[in-house]
Amino acid sequence: MNTHESFMDEAINLAIKGVLANEGGPFGAIVVKDGQIVGRGNNHVTSTNDPTAHAEVMAIRDACKNLNTFQLNGCILYTSCEPCPMCFGAIYWARFDAVYFSGNKHMASYHGFDDGFIYDEINLSFDRRRIPFIQLNPEKGVLPFREWDKKESRIDY
């Protein structure tokens, strides 16, 4: 029987499996639609040299591929730990109905996965961030948007 607890167990088991296989950090996630798992992912940051290969992102990619869509309305995400800021954004872009998590950001921080500085950076002005954000040619930045607006066959999201 598929329950919230059994789905969370699956996400946690993916995290453990990934750690034991040296694929990346201790994170796992699954996407569920209509009571069925439609996407799975665990952290692959170090094994793929991809800083975006977090469990939630991997599960989102897998679910989108399997469902042939770029939005996951009607889906629930189960993740072994509270999502980082990047995954938080991806969750909102994917348009999940709900997110269930087990560990929290304080537990992750205690074990060496601290994203607090990113939350702090988001609220800083461009000139005060650790990584400089420098706007260049702002008058040209509108050009891609103008092309988008003219495109009759675009797929809005």
C-alpha positions as CSV (number, residue, x, y, z in Angstrom):
1,M,0.0,0.0,0.0
2,N,1.4,3.4,-1.0
3,T,1.3,5.9,1.8
4,H,3.1,9.1,2.6
5,E,5.4,7.1,4.8
6,S,6.2,4.4,2.2
7,F,7.0,7.1,-0.4
8,M,9.3,8.9,2.1
9,D,11.0,5.6,2.8
10,E,11.6,5.2,-1.0
11,A,13.2,8.7,-1.1
12,I,15.4,8.0,1.9
13,N,16.4,4.6,0.5
14,L,17.4,6.3,-2.8
15,A,19.6,8.7,-0.7
16,I,21.3,5.9,1.1
17,K,21.8,3.9,-2.1
18,G,23.4,6.9,-3.7
19,V,25.8,7.4,-0.8
20,L,26.8,3.8,-0.9
21,A,27.4,3.9,-4.6
22,N,29.5,7.0,-4.3
23,E,27.2,9.0,-6.6
24,G,26.9,12.1,-4.4
25,G,25.5,13.6,-1.2
26,P,23.0,12.0,1.1
27,F,19.8,13.1,-0.7
28,G,17.0,11.2,-2.5
29,A,13.7,12.2,-4.0
30,I,10.7,10.8,-5.8
31,V,7.8,12.3,-7.7
32,V,4.4,10.7,-7.3
33,K,1.3,11.2,-9.5
34,D,-2.0,9.4,-8.8
35,G,-0.4,7.2,-6.2
36,Q,2.4,6.0,-8.6
37,I,6.1,6.9,-8.6
38,V,6.8,8.7,-11.9
39,G,10.2,10.0,-11.2
40,R,13.2,9.1,-9.1
41,G,16.5,10.9,-8.3
42,N,19.3,10.9,-5.9
43,N,22.2,13.3,-5.6
44,H,24.8,12.9,-8.4
45,V,26.8,16.1,-7.9
46,T,30.2,14.6,-7.4
47,S,29.9,11.6,-9.7
48,T,28.8,13.8,-12.7
49,N,30.7,17.0,-11.8
50,D,27.3,18.8,-12.1
51,P,26.5,21.2,-9.2
52,T,22.8,21.1,-10.3
53,A,22.5,17.3,-10.0
54,H,20.6,17.5,-6.7
55,A,18.1,14.7,-5.9
56,E,15.1,16.9,-6.4
57,V,16.3,18.2,-9.8
58,M,17.1,14.7,-10.9
59,A,13.7,13.4,-9.9
60,I,12.0,16.4,-11.6
61,R,13.9,15.7,-14.8
62,D,13.0,12.0,-14.6
63,A,9.3,12.7,-14.0
64,C,9.1,15.3,-16.8
65,K,10.7,12.8,-19.2
66,N,8.5,10.0,-18.2
67,L,5.3,12.1,-18.3
68,N,6.4,14.1,-21.4
69,T,5.7,17.4,-19.8
70,F,7.6,20.4,-18.4
71,Q,5.1,21.0,-15.5
72,L,4.2,18.6,-12.7
73,N,0.8,19.8,-11.7
74,G,-1.0,17.0,-9.9
75,C,2.3,15.6,-8.6
76,I,3.8,15.3,-5.1
77,L,7.5,15.5,-4.3
78,Y,8.9,13.4,-1.5
79,T,12.5,14.3,-0.6
80,S,14.8,13.0,2.1
81,C,15.7,16.5,3.2
82,E,14.3,20.0,3.0
83,P,15.2,21.4,-0.4
84,C,18.0,23.8,-0.9
85,P,17.3,27.3,-2.5
86,M,18.0,25.9,-6.1
87,C,15.7,23.0,-5.6
88,F,13.1,25.2,-3.9
89,G,13.0,27.3,-7.1
90,A,12.8,24.2,-9.3
91,I,9.9,22.9,-7.3
92,Y,7.9,26.1,-7.8
93,W,8.8,26.2,-11.6
94,A,7.6,22.5,-11.8
95,R,4.3,23.5,-10.1
96,F,4.0,20.6,-7.6
97,D,0.9,20.2,-5.6
98,A,2.8,19.5,-2.4
99,V,6.3,18.6,-1.0
100,Y,7.0,16.2,1.8
101,F,10.5,16.2,3.4
102,S,12.2,14.3,6.2
103,G,15.4,16.0,7.3
104,N,15.5,19.8,7.6
105,K,18.1,22.4,6.6
106,H,19.5,22.6,10.1
107,M,20.2,18.8,10.0
108,A,21.8,19.2,6.6
109,S,23.9,22.1,7.9
110,Y,25.1,20.1,10.8
111,H,26.4,17.4,8.4
112,G,28.2,19.9,6.2
113,F,25.5,20.9,3.7
114,D,24.9,24.6,4.7
115,D,22.9,26.7,2.3
116,G,22.4,29.6,4.7
117,F,24.8,31.9,2.9
118,I,22.7,31.6,-0.3
119,Y,19.6,32.7,1.5
120,D,21.6,35.7,2.8
121,E,23.0,36.5,-0.7
122,I,19.6,36.6,-2.4
123,N,18.5,39.6,-0.2
124,L,21.7,41.6,-0.9
125,S,22.0,44.3,-3.5
126,F,24.1,43.3,-6.6
127,D,27.1,45.2,-5.4
128,R,27.2,43.5,-2.0
129,R,27.1,39.9,-3.1
130,R,30.1,37.6,-2.8
131,I,29.9,36.8,-6.5
132,P,29.5,40.1,-8.5
133,F,26.3,40.5,-10.5
134,I,27.0,43.1,-13.1
135,Q,24.3,44.2,-15.6
136,L,25.8,44.7,-19.1
137,N,23.9,46.2,-22.1
138,P,20.5,46.3,-20.4
139,E,19.0,47.9,-23.6
140,K,19.8,44.7,-25.5
141,G,18.4,42.4,-22.8
142,V,14.8,43.1,-24.0
143,L,15.5,41.8,-27.5
144,P,14.9,38.1,-26.7
145,F,11.7,39.0,-25.0
146,R,10.5,40.9,-28.0
147,E,11.1,37.9,-30.2
148,W,9.2,35.7,-27.7
149,D,6.3,38.1,-27.7
150,K,6.1,38.0,-31.5
151,K,6.3,34.2,-31.7
152,E,2.8,32.9,-32.4
153,S,3.7,29.2,-31.9
154,R,5.3,29.7,-28.5
155,I,4.3,27.5,-25.6
156,D,3.6,29.7,-22.6
157,Y,4.5,28.5,-19.1
